[in-house]
């Protein structure tokens, strides 16, 4: 419903908003400066706005000119604990960085609200704008759901959509998604190995937890290949090892931590069981004890098949078939928009924001201190979100009208 000319007219304002957010990134659930910028950008629009009671969220509802269901659009707002090394003139000067593109998501969602507000009278339903904090590990989406974001318009939304920009992998301006799993679910792994410390000259008198932990880590690749079928995907990465304080001392304990990623509950459950059993068996062989803690981190982001097809069709229709490509297989990154898609049919869409002069195959990826995103895609993303909402409401209105016509006169 919004035109490309209208969205392009917002480009400078969206760039300005995005760069202000980028220059002052905030972590976690409490984002006072970011929330203030969002509220200022939404001021004057015909929105019903509420803010989070226990977190720095913003929920805005746009009531359409005609009664109908609601569609939800989401943008996350938090940053990462990472010192920026891009050298941009608007780069963060703190130890915090928008290395995952959430500043672009926020600006796009503001733009979508502005575009849809202009054609509010033509909307055949309502739109919920979900400005979410705490996506990077604080379960912000689940907390917003607990505070009622899905009921903000009255009845739960019939569909939900979100964009995630990518600084690498995908060509500039390319939209991509797929049916089913798009992003992985993840668990946090922590294994504590307890032995008996001793002198480095007499290891036979100790029970060495470091050797046992090393054996466990070395066995992990084989665990994956013997648990997960070749056509399926799972990732197990160890990112931290802690043990000892001197080269000639065998410590009493060792610990390693990692992340486990999967796309189906069946693979998740099989890996959890296999991993715990393997650690216990190796610990027994080394005469030590192992405590395995597997903490759920995020669920798999799974697109509804019909909504994924709809999102793909809108992208191709709006920006041309050359700017849409199907995602051949899910990525192993995680996203807590999964909490929304567990309850509402919808889709997560990836958008290539790699600078046009860079090679997507070698450009710094998201979560890198060198990650750079091209502002030129902001108006396209805003327009796309607005079109998803307006077209989905039109489809619902048409379906309801057809269903009403099919009813006997006595029932109408």
Protein Blocks (a to p, Z undefined) as FASTA:
>chain_A
ZZfklmmmmmmmmmmmmmmmmmmccehjbdfklmmmmmmmmgoiacdddddfkbccdcdd
dddfbdcddddddddfbdcddddfklpakbcfbfbdcfkopmmmmmmmmmmmmmmmmmmm
mpgcdddddddehknonommmmmmmnopmmmnopacfbdcdddddfehiaghiacddehj
fbdcddddddddddddddfklmmlpccfklmmmmmmmmmmmmmmmmpcfkbccddddfbd
cedjbfkbccfbdcdddddddfbfklmmmmmmmmmmmmmmmmmmnopacddddddfbdcd
dddfklmmmmmmmmmmmnopklgccdfbacfbdcfklmmmmmpgcddddddfbdfkbcfk
lgccehiakbccdfklmmmmmmmmmmmmmmmmmmmmmmmmmmmmmpcfklZZ
